[in-house]
């Protein structure tokens, strides 16, 4: 059974996926944290260059791949 995106408040049991964009190279990096480490979310309206641009928590494993037309595809495993 797929759990999808978690909308409750118990994020400690979820996997965090944080998206960072390297402004110098244009590379998109996905940081995956599932070991209970602290996650620092930027304040709304004050995102610095080295902070997450987007993020999500999920009970399911997510796999990312680029499509032929350059879109990022997310699959729930």
Secondary structure in CASP SS format (residue, H / E / C, confidence):
PFRMAT SS
TARGET T0000
AUTHOR 0000-0000-0000
METHOD secondary structure of the structure
MODEL  1
X C 1.00
X C 1.00
X C 1.00
X C 1.00
X E 1.00
X C 1.00
X C 1.00
X C 1.00
X C 1.00
X C 1.00
X H 1.00
X H 1.00
X H 1.00
X C 1.00
X E 1.00
X E 1.00
X E 1.00
X E 1.00
X E 1.00
X E 1.00
X E 1.00
X C 1.00
X C 1.00
X C 1.00
X C 1.00
X C 1.00
X C 1.00
X E 1.00
X E 1.00
X E 1.00
X E 1.00
X E 1.00
X E 1.00
X C 1.00
X C 1.00
X C 1.00
X C 1.00
X C 1.00
X C 1.00
X C 1.00
X C 1.00
X C 1.00
X C 1.00
X C 1.00
X C 1.00
X C 1.00
X C 1.00
X C 1.00
X C 1.00
X C 1.00
X C 1.00
X C 1.00
X C 1.00
X E 1.00
X E 1.00
X E 1.00
X E 1.00
X E 1.00
X C 1.00
X C 1.00
X C 1.00
X E 1.00
X E 1.00
X E 1.00
X E 1.00
X E 1.00
X C 1.00
X C 1.00
X C 1.00
X C 1.00
X C 1.00
X E 1.00
X E 1.00
X E 1.00
X E 1.00
X E 1.00
X C 1.00
END
